[in-house]
């Protein structure tokens, strides 16, 4: 009997030890699990990556060739949204398809940047032709009668990227308190980089302040406004909307002798824009405000965008 009791006590001790070991292991894994940040689009992911460095994991919801204006969520996308520690998105003004799924998340699990305090917004008509030289109301004003929102492509101003980075650092510090100081330091380093980038872009784009151009999709007011570029008009307010005959007539009047380039994007069907460029003898060029697979940093994204403008406008 004493031997059996001794064996029982030894077995109990070993079981308790094993249980403690497993509990310690799981606790350690949980403590070192990286925060999972899911960014709706690549530009936001690039900003987030600069803030988190190796302290968190950043993924992008939309493929780079998908339009954030009319993306259709899949079941796997819904699961990724549910599993993320934090979903970073612009807002319903750009990504209306995310409004309902994100409403089901806890407030601390989502971060909308469109309403962040301190964002920079271009002045109404910044970088665009206000008058139509006696030919009636400007195309810009005509189109904006249909909307009351501000241009949601706010990441195209590096000052806004800094606002996003700093706000994200604060939010991540609340989720992962042990890395809060690191997130803050990374955000400030990113801010310094963007200040330098902003100065370089100001200098390189200054010679093109009076060279008129048009864009197929109205999404560049932040960039054009910040760098004083002369956007004369746009073909469509939103890429999923086809321009009407009246607007195209006004557009032809607006662009004749006032623009040298028409910029399109590879993500959309821009055959109307291409036909318009041929008709008015405009140079046709492609811009990428999202960033293809080769773009690995926010700085590179804006440098390539600036190069796209320069390559067409300087000829």
C-alpha positions as CSV (number, residue, x, y, z in Angstrom):
1,X,0.0,0.0,0.0
2,X,2.7,2.5,0.8
3,X,4.4,1.7,-2.6
4,X,1.1,2.3,-4.4
5,X,0.6,5.7,-2.6
6,X,4.2,6.7,-3.5
7,X,3.6,5.9,-7.1
8,X,0.3,7.8,-7.1
9,X,2.0,10.9,-5.6
10,X,4.9,10.7,-8.1
11,X,2.4,10.4,-11.0
12,X,0.4,13.4,-9.6
13,X,3.5,15.4,-9.3
14,X,4.5,14.7,-12.9
15,X,1.1,15.6,-14.1
16,X,1.1,18.9,-12.3
17,X,4.6,19.6,-13.6
18,X,3.5,18.8,-17.2
19,X,0.4,20.9,-16.9
20,X,2.4,23.9,-15.6
21,X,4.9,23.4,-18.4
22,X,2.1,23.5,-21.1
23,X,0.5,26.5,-19.5
24,X,3.8,28.3,-19.4
25,X,4.5,27.4,-23.0
26,X,1.1,28.7,-24.2
27,X,1.5,31.8,-22.1
28,X,4.9,32.5,-23.7
29,X,3.6,31.9,-27.2
30,X,0.7,34.3,-26.6
31,X,3.0,36.9,-25.2
32,X,5.2,36.8,-28.3
33,X,2.5,36.5,-30.9
34,X,2.7,39.3,-33.4
35,X,-0.2,41.7,-33.8
36,X,-2.0,41.1,-37.1
37,X,-2.7,44.3,-39.0
38,X,-4.9,44.0,-42.1
39,X,-4.8,47.0,-44.4
40,X,-7.5,47.5,-46.9
41,X,-5.2,48.7,-49.7
42,X,-1.5,48.6,-50.4
43,X,-0.7,52.3,-49.7
44,X,-2.0,51.8,-46.1
45,X,-0.1,48.6,-45.8
46,X,3.1,50.4,-46.8
47,X,2.6,53.0,-44.1
48,X,1.8,50.3,-41.6
49,X,4.9,48.3,-42.4
50,X,7.0,51.4,-41.7
51,X,5.4,51.8,-38.3
52,X,5.5,48.1,-37.2
53,X,8.9,47.0,-38.7
54,X,9.4,43.5,-37.1
55,X,7.0,44.0,-34.2
56,X,3.8,43.1,-36.0
57,X,2.5,41.4,-39.2
58,X,0.9,43.5,-41.9
59,X,-1.3,42.0,-44.7
60,X,-3.2,43.7,-47.5
61,X,-6.9,42.8,-48.1
62,X,-7.3,43.9,-51.8
63,X,-5.0,42.6,-54.6
64,X,-3.0,45.4,-56.2
65,X,-5.0,45.1,-59.4
66,X,-8.4,45.4,-57.7
67,X,-10.4,48.6,-57.5
68,X,-11.2,49.8,-54.0
69,X,-14.3,51.4,-55.4
70,X,-16.2,48.3,-56.2
71,X,-14.4,45.2,-54.8
72,X,-16.5,42.1,-54.1
73,X,-15.5,40.5,-50.8
74,X,-15.0,36.7,-50.8
75,X,-15.6,34.3,-47.9
76,X,-11.9,34.1,-47.3
77,X,-11.7,37.9,-47.1
78,X,-14.4,37.9,-44.4
79,X,-12.4,35.4,-42.4
80,X,-9.3,37.6,-42.6
81,X,-11.2,40.6,-41.4
82,X,-12.6,38.6,-38.5
83,X,-9.2,37.2,-37.5
84,X,-7.2,40.5,-37.7
85,X,-6.3,42.4,-34.5
86,X,-6.7,45.7,-36.3
87,X,-8.3,46.5,-39.7
88,X,-6.9,49.7,-41.2
89,X,-9.1,51.3,-43.9
90,X,-9.7,54.7,-45.6
91,X,-13.5,54.8,-45.0
92,X,-16.8,54.3,-46.8
93,X,-16.0,57.2,-49.0
94,X,-13.6,54.9,-50.9
95,X,-14.4,51.4,-49.7
96,X,-18.1,51.2,-49.2
97,X,-18.0,47.4,-49.5
98,X,-16.2,47.3,-46.1
99,X,-18.7,49.4,-44.2
100,X,-21.1,46.6,-43.2
101,X,-18.4,43.9,-42.4
102,X,-16.4,46.3,-40.2
103,X,-19.5,47.4,-38.4
104,X,-19.6,43.9,-36.9
105,X,-16.1,44.3,-35.4
106,X,-15.4,45.8,-32.0
107,X,-14.4,49.5,-32.2
108,X,-10.8,48.7,-31.1
109,X,-10.5,46.2,-33.9
110,X,-10.9,48.8,-36.7
111,X,-9.3,52.1,-37.6
112,X,-10.7,54.5,-40.2
113,X,-8.3,57.1,-41.5
114,X,-10.7,59.4,-43.4
115,X,-11.8,61.1,-40.2
116,X,-8.5,61.3,-38.4
117,X,-7.8,64.8,-37.0
118,X,-5.0,66.8,-38.6
119,X,-5.4,65.5,-42.1
120,X,-4.6,67.9,-45.0
121,X,-7.3,68.5,-47.6
122,X,-6.8,70.3,-50.9
123,X,-8.6,73.5,-51.4
124,X,-11.7,73.2,-53.6
125,X,-10.5,73.2,-57.2
126,X,-6.8,72.9,-56.2
127,X,-4.8,72.1,-59.2
128,X,-7.8,72.3,-61.5
129,X,-9.1,74.8,-64.0
130,X,-11.9,76.9,-62.4
131,X,-13.1,78.7,-65.5
132,X,-13.9,77.4,-69.0
133,X,-12.8,80.6,-70.8
134,X,-16.3,81.8,-71.6
135,X,-17.6,78.3,-72.5
136,X,-19.9,78.0,-69.5
137,X,-19.5,76.3,-66.1
138,X,-16.3,74.4,-65.5
139,X,-16.4,70.6,-65.8
140,X,-14.9,70.4,-62.3
141,X,-17.8,72.3,-60.8
142,X,-20.4,70.5,-62.9
143,X,-19.2,67.1,-61.7
144,X,-18.9,68.0,-58.1
145,X,-22.6,68.9,-58.0
146,X,-23.1,65.2,-57.7
147,X,-21.0,64.6,-54.5
148,X,-20.5,66.1,-51.1
149,X,-17.5,64.1,-50.1
150,X,-13.8,65.1,-50.2
151,X,-11.3,63.2,-52.3
152,X,-10.6,60.0,-50.3
153,X,-7.3,59.3,-52.0
154,X,-5.7,61.1,-49.1
155,X,-2.5,59.0,-49.0
156,X,-1.2,60.8,-52.1
157,X,-0.1,63.7,-49.8
158,X,2.9,62.6,-47.7
159,X,1.8,64.8,-44.9
160,X,-1.3,62.7,-44.5
161,X,0.8,59.6,-44.5
162,X,2.6,61.0,-41.5
163,X,-0.8,61.7,-39.7
164,X,-1.8,58.1,-40.4
165,X,1.5,56.7,-39.2
166,X,1.4,58.5,-35.9
167,X,-2.2,57.6,-35.2
168,X,-1.5,54.0,-36.0
169,X,1.5,54.0,-33.7
170,X,-0.8,55.1,-30.8
171,X,-3.4,52.5,-31.6
172,X,-0.9,49.7,-31.9
173,X,0.7,50.8,-28.6
174,X,-2.7,50.2,-26.9
175,X,-2.8,46.7,-28.4
176,X,0.8,45.8,-27.8
177,X,1.9,47.9,-24.8
178,X,5.4,46.3,-24.6
179,X,6.2,47.7,-28.1
180,X,4.5,51.1,-27.8
181,X,7.8,53.0,-27.6
182,X,9.1,51.2,-30.7
183,X,6.0,52.0,-32.7
184,X,6.3,55.7,-31.7
185,X,10.0,55.8,-32.7
186,X,9.3,54.1,-36.0
187,X,6.5,56.6,-36.8
188,X,8.7,59.5,-36.1
189,X,11.5,58.1,-38.3
190,X,8.9,57.7,-41.1
191,X,7.8,61.3,-40.5
192,X,11.3,62.5,-41.1
193,X,11.6,60.5,-44.3
194,X,8.4,61.9,-45.6
195,X,9.5,65.5,-44.9
196,X,12.6,64.9,-47.0
197,X,10.5,63.2,-49.7
198,X,8.0,66.1,-49.7
199,X,10.9,68.6,-50.2
200,X,12.3,66.6,-53.1
201,X,9.0,66.3,-54.8
202,X,8.3,70.0,-54.4
203,X,11.5,70.8,-56.2
204,X,11.2,68.3,-59.0
205,X,7.6,69.1,-59.9
206,X,7.8,72.9,-59.6
207,X,8.8,73.3,-63.3
208,X,5.4,71.8,-64.4
209,X,3.1,74.1,-62.4
210,X,1.7,75.7,-65.6
211,X,1.5,72.6,-67.8
212,X,-2.1,71.5,-68.1
213,X,-3.3,67.9,-67.9
214,X,-6.3,65.8,-67.4
215,X,-6.9,62.5,-65.5
216,X,-9.3,59.7,-66.4
217,X,-10.4,59.2,-62.7
218,X,-10.7,62.0,-60.2
219,X,-8.3,60.8,-57.6
220,X,-5.3,63.1,-57.7
221,X,-6.4,66.3,-56.0
222,X,-4.2,65.6,-53.0
223,X,-1.1,65.1,-55.1
224,X,-1.9,67.9,-57.6
225,X,-2.9,70.3,-54.8
226,X,0.2,69.7,-52.7
227,X,2.6,70.1,-55.6
228,X,0.9,72.9,-57.5
229,X,0.2,70.8,-60.6
230,X,-2.3,72.2,-63.1
231,X,-5.1,69.6,-63.5
232,X,-7.5,71.0,-66.0
233,X,-10.3,68.3,-65.8
234,X,-11.1,64.7,-65.3
235,X,-13.0,62.2,-67.5
236,X,-15.1,60.6,-64.7
237,X,-15.6,61.3,-61.0
238,X,-15.5,57.6,-60.1
239,X,-14.0,54.9,-62.4
240,X,-17.1,52.7,-62.3
241,X,-19.2,55.5,-63.8
242,X,-19.1,56.0,-67.5
243,X,-19.2,59.7,-68.5
244,X,-22.3,60.9,-70.3
245,X,-22.4,62.5,-73.8
246,X,-22.9,66.0,-72.4
247,X,-19.9,65.7,-70.1
248,X,-17.7,64.4,-72.9
249,X,-18.7,67.4,-75.0
250,X,-17.8,69.8,-72.2
251,X,-14.6,67.9,-71.6
252,X,-13.5,68.3,-75.2
253,X,-14.1,72.0,-75.0
254,X,-12.3,72.1,-71.7
255,X,-9.2,70.2,-72.9
256,X,-8.7,71.8,-76.3
257,X,-5.5,73.8,-76.2
258,X,-5.5,73.6,-72.4
259,X,-3.9,70.3,-71.7
260,X,-0.9,68.3,-73.0
261,X,-1.4,64.9,-71.2
262,X,-4.2,62.6,-70.3
263,X,-3.4,60.2,-67.4
264,X,-5.1,56.8,-67.1
265,X,-4.8,53.9,-64.7
266,X,-4.2,50.3,-65.7
267,X,-6.9,49.1,-63.2
268,X,-9.9,50.4,-65.2
269,X,-11.4,50.2,-68.7
270,X,-10.1,53.5,-70.0
271,X,-10.9,53.2,-73.7
272,X,-13.0,56.4,-73.6
273,X,-9.9,58.2,-72.3
274,X,-7.7,56.7,-74.9
275,X,-10.1,57.7,-77.7
276,X,-10.3,61.2,-76.2
277,X,-6.5,61.5,-76.1
278,X,-6.3,60.6,-79.8
279,X,-9.0,63.0,-80.8
280,X,-7.4,65.9,-79.0
281,X,-3.8,64.9,-79.7
282,X,-3.0,64.5,-76.0
283,X,-0.1,62.4,-74.8
284,X,-1.4,59.3,-73.0
285,X,0.4,58.0,-69.9
286,X,-0.4,55.6,-67.1
287,X,-0.3,56.5,-63.3
288,X,-0.3,54.0,-60.4
289,X,-1.7,55.5,-57.2
290,X,-1.9,52.1,-55.5
291,X,1.5,50.5,-56.2
292,X,2.2,47.3,-58.2
293,X,4.1,44.3,-57.0
294,X,7.5,46.0,-57.4
295,X,6.6,48.8,-55.0
296,X,8.0,48.0,-51.5
297,X,7.8,51.3,-49.7
298,X,5.5,54.4,-49.4
299,X,8.4,56.6,-50.5
300,X,8.9,54.5,-53.7
301,X,5.1,54.7,-54.4
302,X,5.1,58.5,-54.4
303,X,8.5,58.8,-56.3
304,X,7.1,56.6,-59.1
305,X,3.9,58.6,-59.2
306,X,5.9,61.8,-59.5
307,X,8.0,60.3,-62.3
308,X,4.8,59.3,-64.1
309,X,3.7,62.9,-64.1
310,X,7.1,64.3,-65.1
311,X,7.7,61.9,-67.9
312,X,4.6,63.0,-69.7
313,X,4.5,66.7,-68.8
314,X,8.1,67.5,-69.7
315,X,7.8,66.5,-73.4
